[in-house]
Amino acid sequence: MSEIIVAGAGSGDESQLTHEVHEALMNSDVILASSRFRKLIPPDKRIIDLKDFDSSFNQLEHEHGNKLILLSGDPCLYSLLSVIKKRFQNENIRVLPGISSLQILCAHANESWTDSVILSGHGRALRAGVFLNLVERNKLVILFCDKRISPQWACENLIRIHGNIEVFIGCSLGSENEQIFHGKPEEFLHETFPELSVMLIKNHNVYTPVNMHIRDSDFLRVNKIVMTNECVRSVILSRLNLNRDLILWDIGAGSGSISISAGHENIYAEIHAVEYKHEAAELISRNASRFHTHNIIIHEARALDVIDSLSTPTHIFIGGTEGELAGILEFISRMKEPVYVMIACVTLETFNTAYNILKDWKNFDAVQISVSESKNLNSSMTLINARTPVMLISASHNV
């Protein structure tokens, strides 16, 4: 089995190369690298430009001699290493580490990155809500930026956090053009930074949930806005079987207790709370802020007016529809992606509509939840008070 060396070039400045990588460059016959690393490669080597991955890898595969792939930073941190391992499964891959921009920035900030959360927006999807949730719950977050997920984008979102946030922004790290910026997010809202910048975000007021499960008594309440009882809510969340990267529509969100509980427990999720009553939508916003839950997007509108513009869901919970249930389910039935649907029914009319439509879908299921709670009548008597039963009907579409 032949060998391919995958080496880290650090920032691309010769002073940042490790001795081991320098020796490997000298001893290699064929080197695959992007054009910005040509100055690091001895002139007598055969060079393949790393442009289109497939064609570049095909060319390397048919070369003879000692082969080396030169990557920026450290190959083990947000690099092409996983792609290379998959592409060259029959080759022996040997990795030579490099100095990453993460290490350089942490050194400038005098910070250990041992317990940090490391994120990348460089060619990857990163939701603002997930980003803010992670900043809220961690002392240190490191963000690799690109043109879209830029330091300016990060700072525009960070000012939504009510706390003591400090940022370090590193540009051209490890080169003679290196720049470090340090301050509060609001100081950099109108600044422009190079695409390949790195940020270190320090949160001096980390939010640590006392309990992941939110009790009814913890929510802000408005008397005329109905809230799902916490016992029923626990069953709903359990039976929804929410996963890490879910996209949930909470239709007829009411007080938002389902949305907020789901977003609080699943900080990587994307939650769309759809509620047409203004007072209820305001209450959802206040409770989302109360529980530092940034991954909830509130839509103050009727469901049929907005659902065609929402992100494609993995889960849908329907709590109230004001007569739109049949229309909503007809819309869902036209979806091409798989989705799990659950409907909470407290009236016979809602149950009848939901049952007649969902009974022919995959994984149809129905369960009734009856909750009774203690209520003090006087100093010596306690009544067991029954709440309205709730029927949960669920099914999968396009599974």
Secondary structure, 3 states (H helix, E strand, C coil): CCEEEEEECECCCHHHCCHHHHHHHHHCCEEEECHHHHHHCCCCCEEEECCCHHHHHHHHHCCCCCEEEEECECCCCCCCHHHHHHHCCCCEEEEECCCCHHHHHHHHCCCCCCCCEEEECCCCCCCHHHHHHHHHCCCEEEEECCCCCCHHHHHHHHCCCCCCEEEEEEECCCCCCCEEEEECHHHHCCCCCCCCCEEEEEECCCCCCCCCCCCHHHCCCCCCCCCCCHHHHHHHHHHHCCCCCCEEEEECCCCCHHHHHHHHHCCCCEEEEECCCHHHHHHHHHHHHHCCCCCEEEECCCHHHHHHHCCCCCEEEECCCCCCHHHHHHHHHCCCCCEEEEEEECCHHHHHHHHHHHCCCEEEEEEEECCEEEEECCCCCEEEEECCCEEEEEEEECC
